[in-house]
Amino acid sequence: MPILSKLTGFIGAEIECLSLSETISGSGAEFLKRSLAEHQVLVLRDQYLTSPQQKALTRVFGPAMQLRYVSPLEDDPEIIAVLKEASEIGGGVFGGEWHADFSFLENPPAGSILNAVEIPDVGGDTVWASQTVAYRCLPDALKSVVDGRNAVHVGKPYGVKHAPPAETRANASIRMTRGDPDADRETFHPAVITEPITGAKALFLNPIYTTRLDGMSEEESLPVLQEIYRHCTRPDFSCRHKWQAGDVVIWDNRTTLHYATNDYDGHRRLLYRTTFSGAAPR
Ligand code: SIN
């Protein structure tokens, strides 16, 4: 029987006594999906998944996505190598700002899975912040701005103008596609969405892709969004994972934001990422 222990008061759970390399039964799949909906981030240690095993796990949650904005492995369009080489010193890192993955798509990924292969002795942790708790604790004055309102998401230039300069955003080992018209147009999503299994409401705003709130200009939106981002990335709402090779972490991309820490220059870090889709955010 799998054993689940919460990682913090608000977000994250570690699951033990469940091998993801074996075929996952119907009840195992239901357990994983419900646990993800309830805890938003699931950590499973010592899994050492092969690519086919990671892809099979991904399909437990939904159809695997192929995201053309980040170059995948040459021999597998479903898998991205999240890699920073030891030689990449002084630059940015992939995912090194608070974000959810690809919210500028009509149907952004429902969740993602990272499978750790090579991890520095120290550093390279990933942090997630619960957007259901952030919504629950949002001051009423801000709730009245976002409730019932859409927000505008734009992929261009994969880190909009309010984000740090491009050279600090990604690292050389990961190739990103720029100038794709599908990503660069405005996409509207509700600023507050409902997690379909638990019914919990979550903020769905993205510090790197949300350009403005619907009905407001970018200039009017900026101070409101900045105040919301300060709130929704509070350490109180977050959990931090210290990786070891063999770890698998699964997260809900709709009800969390995540952040890759960049404190391990001179050390190689490699994880494989897959992404699954779900119904459009509502
Ligand atoms: C990501 O944003 O998907 C990468 C997270 C990480 O490398 O820790």
Boltz pocket constraint, residues with backbone or C-beta under 6 A from the ligand:
constraints:
  - pocket:
      binder: B
      contacts: [[A, 82], [A, 94], [A, 95], [A, 96], [A, 124], [A, 125], [A, 126], [A, 258], [A, 259], [A, 260], [A, 261], [A, 271], [A, 273]]
      max_distance: 6.0
